[in-house]
Amino acid sequence: MAIIKVIVPGHLRTLARLPSSEVALEVDGPVTQRSIINALEAAYPPLQGTLRDHATQKRRPFIRFFACQEDLSFEPPDAPVPDAVANGTEPFLVVGAIAGG
């Protein structure tokens, strides 16, 4: 089991009534985007469906995932995250993307 730090954007923080923008989550098994999001949704049920589509489990278009200054949004959801995230040194960031021109 690993303790992962996750940074959640303000609008989702409000929705889930998080005490702060950073939460610590216990993740069992391999630390991947999927396992982190599963743990986040399990701990904060109001977030279910906000980061991923309920049916397809694909990332929502205006949500991005970052770690160690890398955009992980287009990586496979079951690929391991960087070691610094897996060992709790660096946070996994959930970012609301902005569109427009």
N, C-alpha and C positions, 0 to 999 in steps of 0.2 A: 504494500500500500504506500502511496506517495501523497504528500501534501503539496498541492498546487495552488499558486496565487493567481487569481483571475481578476482583471480590471474590467469593469462593466460600465458602459456609457451612461450618462445621466438620465436619459429618458427611460432606459431599461431598469436602472437603479430605482427610479421612482415607481415604476410599474410593479417591481418585485418587493418594494419597501426594504431595500438593502440598507444596512446601517452605514455603509461607506462604499466608495467605488471599488475598493479592493476586498475580495472575499477569499478565504482559504477553504479549499475543498479536498476531501479525501478521494483519491482515485485508485481503484483496484485494478490490477493487471497492467498491461502495457499503457503508457501514457500517450494518447493520441488525441487529435481534435475531437473525435467521436466520444472517447471516454471522458474527456473534460466537459464537453457539452452535456453528455448524459448525467454527469455528477451535478453540474450546475442546474439543470432542469429538475433533477430529483430533489435538490436542496431548496429550490425556489420555483415551485410549480407555476406561478404566473408567467414565467419565461417560456414555458412550453409553447412551441409554435412561433415564437418571435425570432429565434435565431435560425431555425430550420423549418422547412415545410413538414407538416404532420405526416402526410402520406409518403412523400419521396425521401424524406430526411435530408434533402439537399439544402445547402446554405441559402438563406434568403438573399435576394439580389443586392440589397443595400446594407448588408452586414459583412464586415471583413474581420479576419483573424490575423493577428500579428504576434510575433515572438522574436526576441533577440534581433530587433530591427529588420526582420524579414516578413514579407507578406506571405502568409501560409494559406490564404483564402482559396487558392486554386490547387493546393496539394490534395492528394487523396485523404479522405477523412480518417483512414486507418493507418496512415503513415506516422511513424514516431515523431513527436515534437522534439525540438532541440534539447539536448541533455540539461542545459541550464534551466529550462522550464520543468523538465521531469524531476529534477532534484530540488525544485523550489527556490533556486537562486534568482531566477528571472520570472516575471509574470507573463501569463498568456493574456493578450489584450483582445477584447471584443470591441470593435469600432463601428459606429454608424457611419456609412459612406454618405457623401453629399453629392447630389447631382444638380446639374443646371449649368447655365453658362453666362 
